[in-house]
Amino acid sequence: MTLKQKKVYDFIKKFIDKNGYSPSHQEIAAAMSITEPTARSHVLSLIRRKQIEMIPGTARSIQIVNV
């Protein structure tokens, strides 16, 4: 996992812990000072690494994978 991916992962985890639901790609982008496509790219990389998962067709569906 790259440093940027780790920062995105940590943000997602803290956001879910605080709010009870996952952040949108737009919220991730704003918090990380990156573009929305870049945020999506990091999320997809984390999914491929099996760090997070998403429920297709559902809004705010990012879940942390407990290993």
Biopython code that builds the backbone (N, CA, C, O; Angstrom):
import numpy as np
from Bio.PDB.StructureBuilder import StructureBuilder

atoms = [
    (1, "MET", "N", (0.848, -1.168, 0.000)),
    (1, "MET", "CA", (0.000, 0.000, 0.000)),
    (1, "MET", "C", (0.902, 1.242, 0.000)),
    (1, "MET", "O", (1.827, 1.355, 0.805)),
    (2, "THR", "N", (0.614, 2.165, -0.915)),
    (2, "THR", "CA", (1.406, 3.389, -0.971)),
    (2, "THR", "C", (1.021, 4.308, 0.184)),
    (2, "THR", "O", (0.002, 4.100, 0.842)),
    (3, "LEU", "N", (1.836, 5.314, 0.420)),
    (3, "LEU", "CA", (1.561, 6.270, 1.493)),
    (3, "LEU", "C", (0.233, 6.985, 1.262)),
    (3, "LEU", "O", (-0.537, 7.178, 2.202)),
    (4, "LYS", "N", (-0.039, 7.377, 0.023)),
    (4, "LYS", "CA", (-1.301, 8.063, -0.283)),
    (4, "LYS", "C", (-2.488, 7.135, -0.078)),
    (4, "LYS", "O", (-3.516, 7.551, 0.456)),
    (5, "GLN", "N", (-2.355, 5.883, -0.495)),
    (5, "GLN", "CA", (-3.430, 4.914, -0.274)),
    (5, "GLN", "C", (-3.668, 4.712, 1.218)),
    (5, "GLN", "O", (-4.813, 4.594, 1.655)),
    (6, "LYS", "N", (-2.595, 4.671, 1.997)),
    (6, "LYS", "CA", (-2.715, 4.512, 3.449)),
    (6, "LYS", "C", (-3.462, 5.701, 4.055)),
    (6, "LYS", "O", (-4.300, 5.526, 4.939)),
    (7, "LYS", "N", (-3.156, 6.905, 3.577)),
    (7, "LYS", "CA", (-3.844, 8.098, 4.079)),
    (7, "LYS", "C", (-5.337, 8.060, 3.730)),
    (7, "LYS", "O", (-6.179, 8.416, 4.554)),
    (8, "VAL", "N", (-5.658, 7.631, 2.514)),
    (8, "VAL", "CA", (-7.060, 7.507, 2.110)),
    (8, "VAL", "C", (-7.750, 6.437, 2.961)),
    (8, "VAL", "O", (-8.863, 6.645, 3.445)),
    (9, "TYR", "N", (-7.088, 5.301, 3.137)),
    (9, "TYR", "CA", (-7.633, 4.217, 3.969)),
    (9, "TYR", "C", (-7.902, 4.713, 5.389)),
    (9, "TYR", "O", (-8.976, 4.470, 5.938)),
    (10, "ASP", "N", (-6.931, 5.406, 5.985)),
    (10, "ASP", "CA", (-7.095, 5.919, 7.344)),
    (10, "ASP", "C", (-8.235, 6.925, 7.427)),
    (10, "ASP", "O", (-8.992, 6.930, 8.397)),
    (11, "PHE", "N", (-8.362, 7.782, 6.407)),
    (11, "PHE", "CA", (-9.462, 8.744, 6.387)),
    (11, "PHE", "C", (-10.804, 8.024, 6.333)),
    (11, "PHE", "O", (-11.725, 8.362, 7.076)),
    (12, "ILE", "N", (-10.913, 7.033, 5.455)),
    (12, "ILE", "CA", (-12.171, 6.282, 5.331)),
    (12, "ILE", "C", (-12.524, 5.626, 6.664)),
    (12, "ILE", "O", (-13.667, 5.702, 7.115)),
    (13, "LYS", "N", (-11.550, 4.988, 7.287)),
    (13, "LYS", "CA", (-11.778, 4.297, 8.563)),
    (13, "LYS", "C", (-12.252, 5.276, 9.638)),
    (13, "LYS", "O", (-13.224, 5.000, 10.340)),
    (14, "LYS", "N", (-11.573, 6.412, 9.769)),
    (14, "LYS", "CA", (-11.961, 7.410, 10.777)),
    (14, "LYS", "C", (-13.337, 7.988, 10.479)),
    (14, "LYS", "O", (-14.130, 8.212, 11.393)),
    (15, "PHE", "N", (-13.623, 8.231, 9.193)),
    (15, "PHE", "CA", (-14.913, 8.784, 8.803)),
    (15, "PHE", "C", (-16.034, 7.827, 9.178)),
    (15, "PHE", "O", (-17.051, 8.248, 9.728)),
    (16, "ILE", "N", (-15.856, 6.538, 8.884)),
    (16, "ILE", "CA", (-16.873, 5.538, 9.216)),
    (16, "ILE", "C", (-17.043, 5.440, 10.731)),
    (16, "ILE", "O", (-18.169, 5.379, 11.224)),
    (17, "ASP", "N", (-15.933, 5.423, 11.473)),
    (17, "ASP", "CA", (-16.003, 5.349, 12.934)),
    (17, "ASP", "C", (-16.766, 6.536, 13.521)),
    (17, "ASP", "O", (-17.542, 6.382, 14.464)),
    (18, "LYS", "N", (-16.539, 7.717, 12.954)),
    (18, "LYS", "CA", (-17.156, 8.937, 13.473)),
    (18, "LYS", "C", (-18.620, 9.073, 13.065)),
    (18, "LYS", "O", (-19.457, 9.466, 13.878)),
    (19, "ASN", "N", (-18.933, 8.749, 11.804)),
    (19, "ASN", "CA", (-20.259, 9.034, 11.258)),
    (19, "ASN", "C", (-21.189, 7.828, 11.139)),
    (19, "ASN", "O", (-22.405, 7.989, 11.034)),
    (20, "GLY", "N", (-20.626, 6.633, 11.153)),
    (20, "GLY", "CA", (-21.463, 5.448, 11.018)),
    (20, "GLY", "C", (-21.784, 5.081, 9.580)),
    (20, "GLY", "O", (-22.512, 4.119, 9.335)),
    (21, "TYR", "N", (-21.256, 5.825, 8.638)),
    (21, "TYR", "CA", (-21.415, 5.517, 7.212)),
    (21, "TYR", "C", (-20.152, 5.966, 6.498)),
    (21, "TYR", "O", (-19.360, 6.731, 7.047)),
    (22, "SER", "N", (-19.965, 5.492, 5.278)),
    (22, "SER", "CA", (-18.711, 5.783, 4.574)),
    (22, "SER", "C", (-18.775, 7.118, 3.839)),
    (22, "SER", "O", (-19.855, 7.614, 3.519)),
    (23, "PRO", "N", (-17.602, 7.690, 3.578)),
    (23, "PRO", "CA", (-17.559, 8.957, 2.841)),
    (23, "PRO", "C", (-17.806, 8.738, 1.354)),
    (23, "PRO", "O", (-17.585, 7.649, 0.824)),
    (24, "SER", "N", (-18.265, 9.785, 0.701)),
    (24, "SER", "CA", (-18.398, 9.744, -0.755)),
    (24, "SER", "C", (-17.021, 9.989, -1.372)),
    (24, "SER", "O", (-16.094, 10.422, -0.688)),
    (25, "HIS", "N", (-16.899, 9.711, -2.654)),
    (25, "HIS", "CA", (-15.634, 9.989, -3.338)),
    (25, "HIS", "C", (-15.328, 11.487, -3.266)),
    (25, "HIS", "O", (-14.171, 11.886, -3.140)),
    (26, "GLN", "N", (-16.360, 12.297, -3.345)),
    (26, "GLN", "CA", (-16.187, 13.746, -3.272)),
    (26, "GLN", "C", (-15.641, 14.166, -1.907)),
    (26, "GLN", "O", (-14.768, 15.030, -1.830)),
    (27, "GLU", "N", (-16.141, 13.568, -0.842)),
    (27, "GLU", "CA", (-15.648, 13.882, 0.505)),
    (27, "GLU", "C", (-14.207, 13.412, 0.690)),
    (27, "GLU", "O", (-13.409, 14.091, 1.336)),
    (28, "ILE", "N", (-13.876, 12.262, 0.130)),
    (28, "ILE", "CA", (-12.495, 11.774, 0.200)),
    (28, "ILE", "C", (-11.585, 12.752, -0.538)),
    (28, "ILE", "O", (-10.529, 13.126, -0.028)),
    (29, "ALA", "N", (-11.992, 13.164, -1.736)),
    (29, "ALA", "CA", (-11.189, 14.087, -2.538)),
    (29, "ALA", "C", (-10.966, 15.405, -1.792)),
    (29, "ALA", "O", (-9.846, 15.915, -1.755)),
    (30, "ALA", "N", (-12.014, 15.950, -1.207)),
    (30, "ALA", "CA", (-11.903, 17.226, -0.490)),
    (30, "ALA", "C", (-10.976, 17.100, 0.718)),
    (30, "ALA", "O", (-10.148, 17.977, 0.961)),
    (31, "ALA", "N", (-11.115, 16.026, 1.460)),
    (31, "ALA", "CA", (-10.300, 15.830, 2.666)),
    (31, "ALA", "C", (-8.826, 15.609, 2.337)),
    (31, "ALA", "O", (-7.949, 16.010, 3.102)),
    (32, "MET", "N", (-8.556, 14.972, 1.200)),
    (32, "MET", "CA", (-7.183, 14.651, 0.827)),
    (32, "MET", "C", (-6.560, 15.692, -0.103)),
    (32, "MET", "O", (-5.392, 15.575, -0.475)),
    (33, "SER", "N", (-7.334, 16.704, -0.477)),
    (33, "SER", "CA", (-6.881, 17.727, -1.434)),
    (33, "SER", "C", (-6.432, 17.104, -2.752)),
    (33, "SER", "O", (-5.371, 17.428, -3.285)),
    (34, "ILE", "N", (-7.267, 16.201, -3.262)),
    (34, "ILE", "CA", (-7.015, 15.547, -4.543)),
    (34, "ILE", "C", (-8.286, 15.654, -5.378)),
    (34, "ILE", "O", (-9.330, 16.068, -4.874)),
    (35, "THR", "N", (-8.201, 15.286, -6.640)),
    (35, "THR", "CA", (-9.386, 15.326, -7.487)),
    (35, "THR", "C", (-10.262, 14.101, -7.223)),
    (35, "THR", "O", (-9.806, 13.095, -6.680)),
    (36, "GLU", "N", (-11.514, 14.212, -7.616)),
    (36, "GLU", "CA", (-12.430, 13.091, -7.427)),
    (36, "GLU", "C", (-11.988, 11.847, -8.209)),
    (36, "GLU", "O", (-12.062, 10.746, -7.663)),
    (37, "PRO", "N", (-11.528, 11.973, -9.474)),
    (37, "PRO", "CA", (-11.032, 10.790, -10.179)),
    (37, "PRO", "C", (-9.841, 10.138, -9.470)),
    (37, "PRO", "O", (-9.715, 8.913, -9.473)),
    (38, "THR", "N", (-8.975, 10.940, -8.869)),
    (38, "THR", "CA", (-7.842, 10.393, -8.128)),
    (38, "THR", "C", (-8.330, 9.663, -6.882)),
    (38, "THR", "O", (-7.808, 8.605, -6.532)),
    (39, "ALA", "N", (-9.322, 10.226, -6.221)),
    (39, "ALA", "CA", (-9.908, 9.559, -5.045)),
    (39, "ALA", "C", (-10.491, 8.208, -5.457)),
    (39, "ALA", "O", (-10.290, 7.205, -4.771)),
    (40, "ARG", "N", (-11.213, 8.186, -6.579)),
    (40, "ARG", "CA", (-11.785, 6.927, -7.082)),
    (40, "ARG", "C", (-10.687, 5.917, -7.371)),
    (40, "ARG", "O", (-10.829, 4.731, -7.071)),
    (41, "SER", "N", (-9.601, 6.387, -7.950)),
    (41, "SER", "CA", (-8.475, 5.510, -8.265)),
    (41, "SER", "C", (-7.889, 4.883, -6.995)),
    (41, "SER", "O", (-7.594, 3.688, -6.968)),
    (42, "HIS", "N", (-7.725, 5.685, -5.957)),
    (42, "HIS", "CA", (-7.202, 5.153, -4.691)),
    (42, "HIS", "C", (-8.180, 4.140, -4.087)),
    (42, "HIS", "O", (-7.762, 3.107, -3.564)),
    (43, "VAL", "N", (-9.477, 4.438, -4.159)),
    (43, "VAL", "CA", (-10.489, 3.514, -3.628)),
    (43, "VAL", "C", (-10.425, 2.193, -4.396)),
    (43, "VAL", "O", (-10.453, 1.121, -3.791)),
    (44, "LEU", "N", (-10.340, 2.266, -5.714)),
    (44, "LEU", "CA", (-10.255, 1.036, -6.516)),
    (44, "LEU", "C", (-8.989, 0.241, -6.190)),
    (44, "LEU", "O", (-9.019, -0.989, -6.149)),
    (45, "SER", "N", (-7.889, 0.937, -5.962)),
    (45, "SER", "CA", (-6.645, 0.248, -5.583)),
    (45, "SER", "C", (-6.808, -0.461, -4.244)),
    (45, "SER", "O", (-6.335, -1.584, -4.071)),
    (46, "LEU", "N", (-7.473, 0.188, -3.304)),
    (46, "LEU", "CA", (-7.703, -0.429, -1.992)),
    (46, "LEU", "C", (-8.641, -1.632, -2.098)),
    (46, "LEU", "O", (-8.505, -2.600, -1.350)),
    (47, "ILE", "N", (-9.589, -1.565, -3.026)),
    (47, "ILE", "CA", (-10.478, -2.715, -3.263)),
    (47, "ILE", "C", (-9.668, -3.880, -3.838)),
    (47, "ILE", "O", (-9.814, -5.021, -3.399)),
    (48, "ARG", "N", (-8.816, -3.586, -4.819)),
    (48, "ARG", "CA", (-7.975, -4.646, -5.409)),
    (48, "ARG", "C", (-7.053, -5.264, -4.365)),
    (48, "ARG", "O", (-6.759, -6.457, -4.434)),
    (49, "ARG", "N", (-6.598, -4.479, -3.410)),
    (49, "ARG", "CA", (-5.712, -4.979, -2.351)),
    (49, "ARG", "C", (-6.501, -5.665, -1.231)),
    (49, "ARG", "O", (-5.924, -6.172, -0.269)),
    (50, "LYS", "N", (-7.838, -5.670, -1.376)),
    (50, "LYS", "CA", (-8.732, -6.305, -0.410)),
    (50, "LYS", "C", (-8.659, -5.638, 0.973)),
    (50, "LYS", "O", (-8.833, -6.297, 1.998)),
    (51, "GLN", "N", (-8.400, -4.318, 0.984)),
    (51, "GLN", "CA", (-8.398, -3.545, 2.226)),
    (51, "GLN", "C", (-9.804, -3.025, 2.533)),
    (51, "GLN", "O", (-10.200, -2.892, 3.691)),
    (52, "ILE", "N", (-10.547, -2.736, 1.455)),
    (52, "ILE", "CA", (-11.933, -2.280, 1.587)),
    (52, "ILE", "C", (-12.768, -3.029, 0.559)),
    (52, "ILE", "O", (-12.237, -3.687, -0.336)),
    (53, "GLU", "N", (-14.084, -2.919, 0.704)),
    (53, "GLU", "CA", (-14.988, -3.481, -0.288)),
    (53, "GLU", "C", (-16.170, -2.543, -0.441)),
    (53, "GLU", "O", (-16.442, -1.722, 0.436)),
    (54, "MET", "N", (-16.878, -2.669, -1.569)),
    (54, "MET", "CA", (-18.052, -1.845, -1.817)),
    (54, "MET", "C", (-19.215, -2.740, -2.207)),
    (54, "MET", "O", (-19.029, -3.791, -2.819)),
    (55, "ILE", "N", (-20.408, -2.312, -1.847)),
    (55, "ILE", "CA", (-21.617, -2.998, -2.267)),
    (55, "ILE", "C", (-22.075, -2.317, -3.558)),
    (55, "ILE", "O", (-22.448, -1.145, -3.529)),
    (56, "PRO", "N", (-22.053, -3.024, -4.683)),
    (56, "PRO", "CA", (-22.417, -2.402, -5.961)),
    (56, "PRO", "C", (-23.848, -1.855, -5.951)),
    (56, "PRO", "O", (-24.761, -2.472, -5.402)),
    (57, "GLY", "N", (-24.019, -0.689, -6.566)),
    (57, "GLY", "CA", (-25.337, -0.094, -6.709)),
    (57, "GLY", "C", (-25.874, 0.587, -5.459)),
    (57, "GLY", "O", (-27.043, 0.970, -5.416)),
    (58, "THR", "N", (-25.038, 0.740, -4.449)),
    (58, "THR", "CA", (-25.466, 1.352, -3.199)),
    (58, "THR", "C", (-24.581, 2.555, -2.897)),
    (58, "THR", "O", (-23.359, 2.486, -3.021)),
    (59, "ALA", "N", (-25.208, 3.653, -2.501)),
    (59, "ALA", "CA", (-24.448, 4.850, -2.144)),
    (59, "ALA", "C", (-23.753, 4.647, -0.804)),
    (59, "ALA", "O", (-24.270, 3.948, 0.068)),
    (60, "ARG", "N", (-22.587, 5.254, -0.639)),
    (60, "ARG", "CA", (-21.839, 5.224, 0.618)),
    (60, "ARG", "C", (-21.669, 3.790, 1.136)),
    (60, "ARG", "O", (-21.960, 3.481, 2.291)),
    (61, "SER", "N", (-21.191, 2.941, 0.242)),
    (61, "SER", "CA", (-21.140, 1.518, 0.566)),
    (61, "SER", "C", (-19.726, 0.992, 0.842)),
    (61, "SER", "O", (-19.515, -0.221, 0.839)),
    (62, "ILE", "N", (-18.761, 1.878, 1.078)),
    (62, "ILE", "CA", (-17.407, 1.433, 1.364)),
    (62, "ILE", "C", (-17.371, 0.804, 2.745)),
    (62, "ILE", "O", (-17.862, 1.382, 3.715)),
    (63, "GLN", "N", (-16.792, -0.370, 2.827)),
    (63, "GLN", "CA", (-16.647, -1.058, 4.106)),
    (63, "GLN", "C", (-15.197, -1.475, 4.288)),
    (63, "GLN", "O", (-14.538, -1.891, 3.335)),
    (64, "ILE", "N", (-14.707, -1.363, 5.508)),
    (64, "ILE", "CA", (-13.369, -1.815, 5.833)),
    (64, "ILE", "C", (-13.413, -3.338, 5.951)),
    (64, "ILE", "O", (-14.304, -3.887, 6.599)),
    (65, "VAL", "N", (-12.455, -4.017, 5.327)),
    (65, "VAL", "CA", (-12.383, -5.470, 5.399)),
    (65, "VAL", "C", (-11.572, -5.845, 6.625)),
    (65, "VAL", "O", (-10.413, -5.451, 6.752)),
    (66, "ASN", "N", (-12.171, -6.595, 7.517)),
    (66, "ASN", "CA", (-11.464, -7.058, 8.695)),
    (66, "ASN", "C", (-10.691, -8.311, 8.356)),
    (66, "ASN", "O", (-11.269, -9.334, 7.987)),
    (67, "VAL", "N", (-9.397, -8.225, 8.483)),
    (67, "VAL", "CA", (-8.528, -9.345, 8.104)),
    (67, "VAL", "C", (-8.184, -10.169, 9.318)),
    (67, "VAL", "O", (-7.460, -11.159, 9.208)),
]
sb = StructureBuilder()
sb.init_structure("model")
sb.init_model(0)
sb.init_chain("A")
sb.init_seg("    ")
for serial, (resi, resn, name, xyz) in enumerate(atoms, 1):
    if name == "N":
        sb.init_residue(resn, " ", resi, " ")
    sb.init_atom(name, np.array(xyz, "f"), 0.0, 1.0, " ", f" {name:<3s}", serial, name[0])
structure = sb.get_structure()
